[in-house]
Amino acid sequence: MEERDHSAPIDRPLAPTCIRTLRLKVRPGSNSWLKAGAIEVNQVWNWANELSAKAARPYAGKPQVAQRF
């Protein structure tokens, strides 16, 4: 089996990036519904961010002693 040098860079072409901007008109009556949806999405985003931060450092924080088995 042959050993690879892991420090050598891999030359790959970058994937093409495509960005599309949508412009939509929002009805005035939809403002409260959109705001409520934005709050819900923000809460889910914050929860996922906190969860991934905890998973990245699972032993951070004050150590705890197991009390019950």
ZAZA-788504 format. One record per residue: residue in three letters; residue number from 1; x negated, y negated, z negated of N, C-alpha, C, O in turn. Coordinates in pm, whole numbers, plus 50000, padded with zeros to 5 digits. Example, Ala and Ser with C-alpha at 12.3 -4.5 7.8 and 13.67 -1.06 7.14 Angstrom:
BEGIN
<kolvex><rest>ALA</rest><nr>1</nr><n_X>48681</n_X><n_Y>50569</n_Y><n_Z>49220</n_Z><ca_X>48770</ca_X><ca_Y>50450</ca_Y><ca_Z>49220</ca_Z><c_X>48680</c_X><c_Y>50330</c_Y><c_Z>49220</c_Z><o_X>48576</o_X><o_Y>50332</o_Y><o_Z>49154</o_Z></kolvex>
<kolvex><rest>SER</rest><nr>2</nr><n_X>48715</n_X><n_Y>50225</n_Y><n_Z>49292</n_Z><ca_X>48633</ca_X><ca_Y>50106</ca_Y><ca_Z>49286</ca_Z><c_X>48710</c_X><c_Y>49997</c_Y><c_Z>49213</c_Z><o_X>48659</o_X><o_Y>49886</o_Y><o_Z>49196</o_Z></kolvex>
END
This chain:
BEGIN
<kolvex><rest>MET</rest><nr>1</nr><n_X>49916</n_X><n_Y>50117</n_Y><n_Z>50000</n_Z><ca_X>50000</ca_X><ca_Y>50000</ca_Y><ca_Z>50000</ca_Z><c_X>49911</c_X><c_Y>49877</c_Y><c_Z>50000</c_Z><o_X>49812</o_X><o_Y>49871</o_Y><o_Z>49928</o_Z></kolvex>
<kolvex><rest>GLU</rest><nr>2</nr><n_X>49946</n_X><n_Y>49782</n_Y><n_Z>50076</n_Z><ca_X>49865</ca_X><ca_Y>49663</ca_Y><ca_Z>50095</ca_Z><c_X>49914</c_X><c_Y>49551</c_Y><c_Z>50000</c_Z><o_X>50035</o_X><o_Y>49533</o_Y><o_Z>49982</o_Z></kolvex>
<kolvex><rest>GLU</rest><nr>3</nr><n_X>49821</n_X><n_Y>49478</n_Y><n_Z>49941</n_Z><ca_X>49857</ca_X><ca_Y>49369</ca_Y><ca_Z>49850</ca_Z><c_X>49876</c_X><c_Y>49240</c_Y><c_Z>49928</c_Z><o_X>49804</o_X><o_Y>49212</o_Y><o_Z>50024</o_Z></kolvex>
<kolvex><rest>ARG</rest><nr>4</nr><n_X>49974</n_X><n_Y>49161</n_Y><n_Z>49884</n_Z><ca_X>49999</ca_X><ca_Y>49032</ca_Y><ca_Z>49948</ca_Z><c_X>49945</c_X><c_Y>48921</c_Y><c_Z>49862</c_Z><o_X>49943</o_X><o_Y>48931</o_Y><o_Z>49739</o_Z></kolvex>
<kolvex><rest>ASP</rest><nr>5</nr><n_X>49901</n_X><n_Y>48817</n_Y><n_Z>49927</n_Z><ca_X>49857</ca_X><ca_Y>48697</ca_Y><ca_Z>49857</ca_Z><c_X>49979</c_X><c_Y>48608</c_Y><c_Z>49837</c_Z><o_X>50028</o_X><o_Y>48549</o_Y><o_Z>49933</o_Z></kolvex>
<kolvex><rest>HIS</rest><nr>6</nr><n_X>50029</n_X><n_Y>48599</n_Y><n_Z>49712</n_Z><ca_X>50152</ca_X><ca_Y>48525</ca_Y><ca_Z>49686</ca_Z><c_X>50132</c_X><c_Y>48374</c_Y><c_Z>49684</c_Z><o_X>50229</o_X><o_Y>48299</o_Y><o_Z>49679</o_Z></kolvex>
<kolvex><rest>SER</rest><nr>7</nr><n_X>50009</n_X><n_Y>48329</n_Y><n_Z>49688</n_Z><ca_X>49985</ca_X><ca_Y>48185</ca_Y><ca_Z>49688</ca_Z><c_X>49990</c_X><c_Y>48125</c_Y><c_Z>49828</c_Z><o_X>49993</o_X><o_Y>48003</o_Y><o_Z>49842</o_Z></kolvex>
<kolvex><rest>ALA</rest><nr>8</nr><n_X>49991</n_X><n_Y>48208</n_Y><n_Z>49930</n_Z><ca_X>49993</ca_X><ca_Y>48157</ca_Y><ca_Z>50067</ca_Z><c_X>50134</c_X><c_Y>48106</c_Y><c_Z>50100</c_Z><o_X>50232</o_X><o_Y>48174</o_Y><o_Z>50072</o_Z></kolvex>
<kolvex><rest>PRO</rest><nr>9</nr><n_X>50144</n_X><n_Y>47986</n_Y><n_Z>50160</n_Z><ca_X>50276</ca_X><ca_Y>47934</ca_Y><ca_Z>50195</ca_Z><c_X>50338</c_X><c_Y>48012</c_Y><c_Z>50309</c_Z><o_X>50267</o_X><o_Y>48065</o_Y><o_Z>50395</o_Z></kolvex>
<kolvex><rest>ILE</rest><nr>10</nr><n_X>50469</n_X><n_Y>48019</n_Y><n_Z>50310</n_Z><ca_X>50541</ca_X><ca_Y>48087</ca_Y><ca_Z>50417</ca_Z><c_X>50589</c_X><c_Y>47981</c_Y><c_Z>50515</c_Z><o_X>50658</o_X><o_Y>47887</o_Y><o_Z>50477</o_Z></kolvex>
<kolvex><rest>ASP</rest><nr>11</nr><n_X>50551</n_X><n_Y>47998</n_Y><n_Z>50640</n_Z><ca_X>50591</ca_X><ca_Y>47902</ca_Y><ca_Z>50743</ca_Z><c_X>50723</c_X><c_Y>47946</c_Y><c_Z>50804</c_Z><o_X>50729</o_X><o_Y>48040</o_Y><o_Z>50883</o_Z></kolvex>
<kolvex><rest>ARG</rest><nr>12</nr><n_X>50829</n_X><n_Y>47878</n_Y><n_Z>50766</n_Z><ca_X>50961</ca_X><ca_Y>47905</ca_Y><ca_Z>50822</ca_Z><c_X>51019</c_X><c_Y>47774</c_Y><c_Z>50872</c_Z><o_X>51000</o_X><o_Y>47669</o_Y><o_Z>50810</o_Z></kolvex>
<kolvex><rest>PRO</rest><nr>13</nr><n_X>51089</n_X><n_Y>47779</n_Y><n_Z>50981</n_Z><ca_X>51155</ca_X><ca_Y>47656</ca_Y><ca_Z>51025</ca_Z><c_X>51271</c_X><c_Y>47622</c_Y><c_Z>50930</c_Z><o_X>51339</o_X><o_Y>47712</o_Y><o_Z>50881</o_Z></kolvex>
<kolvex><rest>LEU</rest><nr>14</nr><n_X>51291</n_X><n_Y>47495</n_Y><n_Z>50905</n_Z><ca_X>51399</ca_X><ca_Y>47453</ca_Y><ca_Z>50819</ca_Z><c_X>51533</c_X><c_Y>47472</c_Y><c_Z>50889</c_Z><o_X>51544</o_X><o_Y>47453</o_Y><o_Z>51010</o_Z></kolvex>
<kolvex><rest>ALA</rest><nr>15</nr><n_X>51633</n_X><n_Y>47509</n_Y><n_Z>50812</n_Z><ca_X>51766</ca_X><ca_Y>47525</ca_Y><ca_Z>50869</ca_Z><c_X>51822</c_X><c_Y>47388</c_Y><c_Z>50907</c_Z><o_X>51801</o_X><o_Y>47291</o_Y><o_Z>50835</o_Z></kolvex>
<kolvex><rest>PRO</rest><nr>16</nr><n_X>51891</n_X><n_Y>47381</n_Y><n_Z>51018</n_Z><ca_X>51947</ca_X><ca_Y>47251</ca_Y><ca_Z>51057</ca_Z><c_X>52054</c_X><c_Y>47207</c_Y><c_Z>50956</c_Z><o_X>52130</o_X><o_Y>47289</o_Y><o_Z>50906</o_Z></kolvex>
<kolvex><rest>THR</rest><nr>17</nr><n_X>52057</n_X><n_Y>47079</n_Y><n_Z>50929</n_Z><ca_X>52154</ca_X><ca_Y>47023</ca_Y><ca_Z>50835</ca_Z><c_X>52260</c_X><c_Y>46947</c_Y><c_Z>50912</c_Z><o_X>52229</o_X><o_Y>46865</o_Y><o_Z>50998</o_Z></kolvex>
<kolvex><rest>CYS</rest><nr>18</nr><n_X>52383</n_X><n_Y>46974</n_Y><n_Z>50879</n_Z><ca_X>52493</ca_X><ca_Y>46906</ca_Y><ca_Z>50944</ca_Z><c_X>52579</c_X><c_Y>46841</c_Y><c_Z>50837</c_Z><o_X>52626</o_X><o_Y>46909</o_Y><o_Z>50745</o_Z></kolvex>
<kolvex><rest>ILE</rest><nr>19</nr><n_X>52599</n_X><n_Y>46712</n_Y><n_Z>50847</n_Z><ca_X>52682</ca_X><ca_Y>46639</ca_Y><ca_Z>50751</ca_Z><c_X>52794</c_X><c_Y>46572</c_Y><c_Z>50828</c_Z><o_X>52772</o_X><o_Y>46506</o_Y><o_Z>50930</o_Z></kolvex>
<kolvex><rest>ARG</rest><nr>20</nr><n_X>52915</n_X><n_Y>46588</n_Y><n_Z>50777</n_Z><ca_X>53030</ca_X><ca_Y>46526</ca_Y><ca_Z>50841</ca_Z><c_X>53104</c_X><c_Y>46443</c_Y><c_Z>50737</c_Z><o_X>53129</o_X><o_Y>46490</o_Y><o_Z>50626</o_Z></kolvex>
<kolvex><rest>THR</rest><nr>21</nr><n_X>53137</n_X><n_Y>46321</n_Y><n_Z>50771</n_Z><ca_X>53208</ca_X><ca_Y>46231</ca_Y><ca_Z>50681</ca_Z><c_X>53353</c_X><c_Y>46221</c_Y><c_Z>50726</c_Z><o_X>53382</o_X><o_Y>46191</o_Y><o_Z>50842</o_Z></kolvex>
<kolvex><rest>LEU</rest><nr>22</nr><n_X>53444</n_X><n_Y>46246</n_Y><n_Z>50631</n_Z><ca_X>53586</ca_X><ca_Y>46235</ca_Y><ca_Z>50661</ca_Z><c_X>53639</c_X><c_Y>46104</c_Y><c_Z>50603</c_Z><o_X>53604</o_X><o_Y>46065</o_Y><o_Z>50492</o_Z></kolvex>
<kolvex><rest>ARG</rest><nr>23</nr><n_X>53722</n_X><n_Y>46040</n_Y><n_Z>50678</n_Z><ca_X>53789</ca_X><ca_Y>45919</ca_Y><ca_Z>50629</ca_Z><c_X>53939</c_X><c_Y>45947</c_Y><c_Z>50629</c_Z><o_X>53999</o_X><o_Y>45971</o_Y><o_Z>50733</o_Z></kolvex>
<kolvex><rest>LEU</rest><nr>24</nr><n_X>53996</n_X><n_Y>45943</n_Y><n_Z>50511</n_Z><ca_X>54137</ca_X><ca_Y>45973</ca_Y><ca_Z>50497</ca_Z><c_X>54209</c_X><c_Y>45858</c_Y><c_Z>50429</c_Z><o_X>54151</o_X><o_Y>45788</o_Y><o_Z>50346</o_Z></kolvex>
<kolvex><rest>LYS</rest><nr>25</nr><n_X>54334</n_X><n_Y>45838</n_Y><n_Z>50465</n_Z><ca_X>54417</ca_X><ca_Y>45740</ca_Y><ca_Z>50396</ca_Z><c_X>54493</c_X><c_Y>45811</c_Y><c_Z>50285</c_Z><o_X>54545</o_X><o_Y>45921</o_Y><o_Z>50306</o_Z></kolvex>
<kolvex><rest>VAL</rest><nr>26</nr><n_X>54501</n_X><n_Y>45749</n_Y><n_Z>50170</n_Z><ca_X>54571</ca_X><ca_Y>45808</ca_Y><ca_Z>50057</ca_Z><c_X>54694</c_X><c_Y>45724</c_Y><c_Z>50029</c_Z><o_X>54688</o_X><o_Y>45602</o_Y><o_Z>50023</o_Z></kolvex>
<kolvex><rest>ARG</rest><nr>27</nr><n_X>54805</n_X><n_Y>45792</n_Y><n_Z>50012</n_Z><ca_X>54929</ca_X><ca_Y>45722</ca_Y><ca_Z>49982</ca_Z><c_X>54921</c_X><c_Y>45661</c_Y><c_Z>49842</c_Z><o_X>54862</o_X><o_Y>45722</o_Y><o_Z>49753</o_Z></kolvex>
<kolvex><rest>PRO</rest><nr>28</nr><n_X>54979</n_X><n_Y>45544</n_Y><n_Z>49820</n_Z><ca_X>54973</ca_X><ca_Y>45479</ca_Y><ca_Z>49689</ca_Z><c_X>55035</c_X><c_Y>45565</c_Y><c_Z>49577</c_Z><o_X>54989</o_X><o_Y>45556</o_Y><o_Z>49463</o_Z></kolvex>
<kolvex><rest>GLY</rest><nr>29</nr><n_X>55134</n_X><n_Y>45645</n_Y><n_Z>49606</n_Z><ca_X>55197</ca_X><ca_Y>45729</ca_Y><ca_Z>49504</ca_Z><c_X>55112</c_X><c_Y>45846</c_Y><c_Z>49461</c_Z><o_X>55140</o_X><o_Y>45908</o_Y><o_Z>49359</o_Z></kolvex>
<kolvex><rest>SER</rest><nr>30</nr><n_X>55007</n_X><n_Y>45878</n_Y><n_Z>49536</n_Z><ca_X>54922</ca_X><ca_Y>45993</ca_Y><ca_Z>49505</ca_Z><c_X>54809</c_X><c_Y>45959</c_Y><c_Z>49411</c_Z><o_X>54733</o_X><o_Y>46048</o_Y><o_Z>49371</o_Z></kolvex>
<kolvex><rest>ASN</rest><nr>31</nr><n_X>54796</n_X><n_Y>45833</n_Y><n_Z>49374</n_Z><ca_X>54682</ca_X><ca_Y>45790</ca_Y><ca_Z>49294</ca_Z><c_X>54675</c_X><c_Y>45862</c_Y><c_Z>49159</c_Z><o_X>54568</o_X><o_Y>45908</o_Y><o_Z>49120</o_Z></kolvex>
<kolvex><rest>SER</rest><nr>32</nr><n_X>54786</n_X><n_Y>45872</n_Y><n_Z>49089</n_Z><ca_X>54785</ca_X><ca_Y>45935</ca_Y><ca_Z>48957</ca_Z><c_X>54755</c_X><c_Y>46085</c_Y><c_Z>48969</c_Z><o_X>54684</o_X><o_Y>46141</o_Y><o_Z>48885</o_Z></kolvex>
<kolvex><rest>TRP</rest><nr>33</nr><n_X>54808</n_X><n_Y>46151</n_Y><n_Z>49073</n_Z><ca_X>54783</ca_X><ca_Y>46292</ca_Y><ca_Z>49093</ca_Z><c_X>54636</c_X><c_Y>46317</c_Y><c_Z>49125</c_Z><o_X>54577</o_X><o_Y>46411</o_Y><o_Z>49073</o_Z></kolvex>
<kolvex><rest>LEU</rest><nr>34</nr><n_X>54577</n_X><n_Y>46233</n_Y><n_Z>49209</n_Z><ca_X>54435</ca_X><ca_Y>46247</ca_Y><ca_Z>49243</ca_Z><c_X>54346</c_X><c_Y>46222</c_Y><c_Z>49122</c_Z><o_X>54246</o_X><o_Y>46291</o_Y><o_Z>49103</o_Z></kolvex>
<kolvex><rest>LYS</rest><nr>35</nr><n_X>54381</n_X><n_Y>46122</n_Y><n_Z>49040</n_Z><ca_X>54302</ca_X><ca_Y>46093</ca_Y><ca_Z>48921</ca_Z><c_X>54306</c_X><c_Y>46209</c_Y><c_Z>48823</c_Z><o_X>54203</o_X><o_Y>46244</o_Y><o_Z>48765</o_Z></kolvex>
<kolvex><rest>ALA</rest><nr>36</nr><n_X>54424</n_X><n_Y>46269</n_Y><n_Z>48803</n_Z><ca_X>54437</ca_X><ca_Y>46384</ca_Y><ca_Z>48713</ca_Z><c_X>54355</c_X><c_Y>46502</c_Y><c_Z>48766</c_Z><o_X>54289</o_X><o_Y>46572</o_Y><o_Z>48689</o_Z></kolvex>
<kolvex><rest>GLY</rest><nr>37</nr><n_X>54359</n_X><n_Y>46524</n_Y><n_Z>48897</n_Z><ca_X>54279</ca_X><ca_Y>46631</ca_Y><ca_Z>48956</ca_Z><c_X>54130</c_X><c_Y>46606</c_Y><c_Z>48941</c_Z><o_X>54053</o_X><o_Y>46700</o_Y><o_Z>48918</o_Z></kolvex>
<kolvex><rest>ALA</rest><nr>38</nr><n_X>54089</n_X><n_Y>46481</n_Y><n_Z>48954</n_Z><ca_X>53947</ca_X><ca_Y>46447</ca_Y><ca_Z>48938</ca_Z><c_X>53900</c_X><c_Y>46473</c_Y><c_Z>48795</c_Z><o_X>53788</o_X><o_Y>46518</o_Y><o_Z>48775</o_Z></kolvex>
<kolvex><rest>ILE</rest><nr>39</nr><n_X>53985</n_X><n_Y>46445</n_Y><n_Z>48698</n_Z><ca_X>53949</ca_X><ca_Y>46471</ca_Y><ca_Z>48558</ca_Z><c_X>53933</c_X><c_Y>46621</c_Y><c_Z>48534</c_Z><o_X>53839</o_X><o_Y>46663</o_Y><o_Z>48467</o_Z></kolvex>
<kolvex><rest>GLU</rest><nr>40</nr><n_X>54024</n_X><n_Y>46701</n_Y><n_Z>48590</n_Z><ca_X>54014</ca_X><ca_Y>46847</ca_Y><ca_Z>48574</ca_Z><c_X>53887</c_X><c_Y>46901</c_Y><c_Z>48640</c_Z><o_X>53818</o_X><o_Y>46985</o_Y><o_Z>48581</o_Z></kolvex>
<kolvex><rest>VAL</rest><nr>41</nr><n_X>53857</n_X><n_Y>46855</n_Y><n_Z>48759</n_Z><ca_X>53737</ca_X><ca_Y>46901</ca_Y><ca_Z>48828</ca_Z><c_X>53612</c_X><c_Y>46862</c_Y><c_Z>48749</c_Z><o_X>53518</o_X><o_Y>46940</o_Y><o_Z>48739</o_Z></kolvex>
<kolvex><rest>ASN</rest><nr>42</nr><n_X>53612</n_X><n_Y>46742</n_Y><n_Z>48693</n_Z><ca_X>53498</ca_X><ca_Y>46696</ca_Y><ca_Z>48614</ca_Z><c_X>53478</c_X><c_Y>46783</c_Y><c_Z>48491</c_Z><o_X>53364</o_X><o_Y>46814</o_Y><o_Z>48456</o_Z></kolvex>
<kolvex><rest>GLN</rest><nr>43</nr><n_X>53586</n_X><n_Y>46823</n_Y><n_Z>48425</n_Z><ca_X>53575</ca_X><ca_Y>46908</ca_Y><ca_Z>48307</ca_Z><c_X>53517</c_X><c_Y>47044</c_Y><c_Z>48343</c_Z><o_X>53433</o_X><o_Y>47097</o_Y><o_Z>48270</o_Z></kolvex>
<kolvex><rest>VAL</rest><nr>44</nr><n_X>53561</n_X><n_Y>47101</n_Y><n_Z>48455</n_Z><ca_X>53507</ca_X><ca_Y>47230</ca_Y><ca_Z>48498</ca_Z><c_X>53360</c_X><c_Y>47216</c_Y><c_Z>48535</c_Z><o_X>53279</o_X><o_Y>47302</o_Y><o_Z>48502</o_Z></kolvex>
<kolvex><rest>TRP</rest><nr>45</nr><n_X>53325</n_X><n_Y>47106</n_Y><n_Z>48603</n_Z><ca_X>53185</ca_X><ca_Y>47082</ca_Y><ca_Z>48641</ca_Z><c_X>53097</c_X><c_Y>47071</c_Y><c_Z>48516</c_Z><o_X>52989</o_X><o_Y>47130</o_Y><o_Z>48511</o_Z></kolvex>
<kolvex><rest>ASN</rest><nr>46</nr><n_X>53143</n_X><n_Y>46997</n_Y><n_Z>48415</n_Z><ca_X>53066</ca_X><ca_Y>46981</ca_Y><ca_Z>48293</ca_Z><c_X>53051</c_X><c_Y>47114</c_Y><c_Z>48219</c_Z><o_X>52944</o_X><o_Y>47144</o_Y><o_Z>48165</o_Z></kolvex>
<kolvex><rest>TRP</rest><nr>47</nr><n_X>53158</n_X><n_Y>47195</n_Y><n_Z>48217</n_Z><ca_X>53152</ca_X><ca_Y>47327</ca_Y><ca_Z>48152</ca_Z><c_X>53050</c_X><c_Y>47417</c_Y><c_Z>48221</c_Z><o_X>52969</o_X><o_Y>47482</o_Y><o_Z>48156</o_Z></kolvex>
<kolvex><rest>ALA</rest><nr>48</nr><n_X>53054</n_X><n_Y>47420</n_Y><n_Z>48355</n_Z><ca_X>52960</ca_X><ca_Y>47504</ca_Y><ca_Z>48430</ca_Z><c_X>52816</c_X><c_Y>47456</c_Y><c_Z>48411</c_Z><o_X>52725</o_X><o_Y>47537</o_Y><o_Z>48401</o_Z></kolvex>
<kolvex><rest>ASN</rest><nr>49</nr><n_X>52796</n_X><n_Y>47325</n_Y><n_Z>48407</n_Z><ca_X>52663</ca_X><ca_Y>47270</ca_Y><ca_Z>48386</ca_Z><c_X>52610</c_X><c_Y>47307</c_Y><c_Z>48248</c_Z><o_X>52494</o_X><o_Y>47345</o_Y><o_Z>48234</o_Z></kolvex>
<kolvex><rest>GLU</rest><nr>50</nr><n_X>52695</n_X><n_Y>47297</n_Y><n_Z>48145</n_Z><ca_X>52653</ca_X><ca_Y>47334</ca_Y><ca_Z>48010</ca_Z><c_X>52623</c_X><c_Y>47483</c_Y><c_Z>48001</c_Z><o_X>52526</o_X><o_Y>47522</o_Y><o_Z>47937</o_Z></kolvex>
<kolvex><rest>LEU</rest><nr>51</nr><n_X>52705</n_X><n_Y>47565</n_Y><n_Z>48064</n_Z><ca_X>52685</ca_X><ca_Y>47710</ca_Y><ca_Z>48062</ca_Z><c_X>52555</c_X><c_Y>47749</c_Y><c_Z>48131</c_Z><o_X>52481</o_X><o_Y>47834</o_Y><o_Z>48081</o_Z></kolvex>
<kolvex><rest>SER</rest><nr>52</nr><n_X>52525</n_X><n_Y>47687</n_Y><n_Z>48245</n_Z><ca_X>52401</ca_X><ca_Y>47720</ca_Y><ca_Z>48315</ca_Z><c_X>52279</c_X><c_Y>47670</c_Y><c_Z>48238</c_Z><o_X>52173</o_X><o_Y>47733</o_Y><o_Z>48243</o_Z></kolvex>
<kolvex><rest>ALA</rest><nr>53</nr><n_X>52293</n_X><n_Y>47559</n_Y><n_Z>48166</n_Z><ca_X>52181</ca_X><ca_Y>47510</ca_Y><ca_Z>48085</ca_Z><c_X>52156</c_X><c_Y>47606</c_Y><c_Z>47969</c_Z><o_X>52040</o_X><o_Y>47631</o_Y><o_Z>47934</o_Z></kolvex>
<kolvex><rest>LYS</rest><nr>54</nr><n_X>52262</n_X><n_Y>47659</n_Y><n_Z>47908</n_Z><ca_X>52244</ca_X><ca_Y>47756</ca_Y><ca_Z>47800</ca_Z><c_X>52182</c_X><c_Y>47886</c_Y><c_Z>47852</c_Z><o_X>52099</o_X><o_Y>47947</o_Y><o_Z>47784</o_Z></kolvex>
<kolvex><rest>ALA</rest><nr>55</nr><n_X>52222</n_X><n_Y>47928</n_Y><n_Z>47971</n_Z><ca_X>52167</ca_X><ca_Y>48050</ca_Y><ca_Z>48028</ca_Z><c_X>52020</c_X><c_Y>48034</c_Y><c_Z>48063</c_Z><o_X>51944</o_X><o_Y>48131</o_Y><o_Z>48061</o_Z></kolvex>
<kolvex><rest>ALA</rest><nr>56</nr><n_X>51978</n_X><n_Y>47913</n_Y><n_Z>48096</n_Z><ca_X>51838</ca_X><ca_Y>47889</ca_Y><ca_Z>48133</ca_Z><c_X>51747</c_X><c_Y>47897</c_Y><c_Z>48011</c_Z><o_X>51630</o_X><o_Y>47932</o_Y><o_Z>48024</o_Z></kolvex>
<kolvex><rest>ARG</rest><nr>57</nr><n_X>51799</n_X><n_Y>47864</n_Y><n_Z>47894</n_Z><ca_X>51719</ca_X><ca_Y>47873</ca_Y><ca_Z>47771</ca_Z><c_X>51803</c_X><c_Y>47938</c_Y><c_Z>47662</c_Z><o_X>51856</o_X><o_Y>47869</o_Y><o_Z>47575</o_Z></kolvex>
<kolvex><rest>PRO</rest><nr>58</nr><n_X>51815</n_X><n_Y>48071</n_Y><n_Z>47667</n_Z><ca_X>51907</ca_X><ca_Y>48141</ca_Y><ca_Z>47575</ca_Z><c_X>51864</c_X><c_Y>48139</c_Y><c_Z>47429</c_Z><o_X>51948</o_X><o_Y>48163</o_Y><o_Z>47342</o_Z></kolvex>
<kolvex><rest>TYR</rest><nr>59</nr><n_X>51739</n_X><n_Y>48111</n_Y><n_Z>47398</n_Z><ca_X>51693</ca_X><ca_Y>48116</ca_Y><ca_Z>47259</ca_Z><c_X>51666</c_X><c_Y>47977</c_Y><c_Z>47204</c_Z><o_X>51593</o_X><o_Y>47964</o_Y><o_Z>47106</o_Z></kolvex>
<kolvex><rest>ALA</rest><nr>60</nr><n_X>51724</n_X><n_Y>47874</n_Y><n_Z>47263</n_Z><ca_X>51705</ca_X><ca_Y>47738</ca_Y><ca_Z>47214</ca_Z><c_X>51797</c_X><c_Y>47715</c_Y><c_Z>47095</c_Z><o_X>51904</o_X><o_Y>47775</o_Y><o_Z>47086</o_Z></kolvex>
<kolvex><rest>GLY</rest><nr>61</nr><n_X>51755</n_X><n_Y>47632</n_Y><n_Z>47006</n_Z><ca_X>51838</ca_X><ca_Y>47598</ca_Y><ca_Z>46891</ca_Z><c_X>51787</c_X><c_Y>47661</c_Y><c_Z>46763</c_Z><o_X>51683</o_X><o_Y>47726</o_Y><o_Z>46760</o_Z></kolvex>
<kolvex><rest>LYS</rest><nr>62</nr><n_X>51862</n_X><n_Y>47640</n_Y><n_Z>46658</n_Z><ca_X>51826</ca_X><ca_Y>47689</ca_Y><ca_Z>46526</ca_Z><c_X>51840</c_X><c_Y>47841</c_Y><c_Z>46520</c_Z><o_X>51943</o_X><o_Y>47894</o_Y><o_Z>46560</o_Z></kolvex>
<kolvex><rest>PRO</rest><nr>63</nr><n_X>51738</n_X><n_Y>47912</n_Y><n_Z>46472</n_Z><ca_X>51749</ca_X><ca_Y>48060</ca_Y><ca_Z>46465</ca_Z><c_X>51854</c_X><c_Y>48101</c_Y><c_Z>46362</c_Z><o_X>51872</o_X><o_Y>48035</o_Y><o_Z>46260</o_Z></kolvex>
<kolvex><rest>GLN</rest><nr>64</nr><n_X>51924</n_X><n_Y>48210</n_Y><n_Z>46392</n_Z><ca_X>52026</ca_X><ca_Y>48260</ca_Y><ca_Z>46301</ca_Z><c_X>51992</c_X><c_Y>48401</c_Y><c_Z>46259</c_Z><o_X>51932</o_X><o_Y>48477</o_Y><o_Z>46335</o_Z></kolvex>
<kolvex><rest>VAL</rest><nr>65</nr><n_X>52030</n_X><n_Y>48435</n_Y><n_Z>46137</n_Z><ca_X>52007</ca_X><ca_Y>48569</ca_Y><ca_Z>46083</ca_Z><c_X>52136</c_X><c_Y>48647</c_Y><c_Z>46097</c_Z><o_X>52244</o_X><o_Y>48596</o_Y><o_Z>46068</o_Z></kolvex>
<kolvex><rest>ALA</rest><nr>66</nr><n_X>52126</n_X><n_Y>48773</n_Y><n_Z>46143</n_Z><ca_X>52245</ca_X><ca_Y>48856</ca_Y><ca_Z>46157</ca_Z><c_X>52301</c_X><c_Y>48889</c_Y><c_Z>46019</c_Z><o_X>52230</o_X><o_Y>48942</o_Y><o_Z>45935</o_Z></kolvex>
<kolvex><rest>GLN</rest><nr>67</nr><n_X>52427</n_X><n_Y>48857</n_Y><n_Z>45995</n_Z><ca_X>52489</ca_X><ca_Y>48878</ca_Y><ca_Z>45866</ca_Z><c_X>52563</c_X><c_Y>49012</c_Y><c_Z>45859</c_Z><o_X>52558</o_X><o_Y>49080</o_Y><o_Z>45756</o_Z></kolvex>
<kolvex><rest>ARG</rest><nr>68</nr><n_X>52630</n_X><n_Y>49050</n_Y><n_Z>45967</n_Z><ca_X>52711</ca_X><ca_Y>49172</ca_Y><ca_Z>45968</ca_Z><c_X>52667</c_X><c_Y>49263</c_Y><c_Z>46082</c_Z><o_X>52617</o_X><o_Y>49217</o_Y><o_Z>46185</o_Z></kolvex>
<kolvex><rest>PHE</rest><nr>69</nr><n_X>52685</n_X><n_Y>49391</n_Y><n_Z>46061</n_Z><ca_X>52652</ca_X><ca_Y>49487</ca_Y><ca_Z>46165</ca_Z><c_X>52772</c_X><c_Y>49568</c_Y><c_Z>46200</c_Z><o_X>52765</o_X><o_Y>49656</o_Y><o_Z>46286</o_Z></kolvex>
END
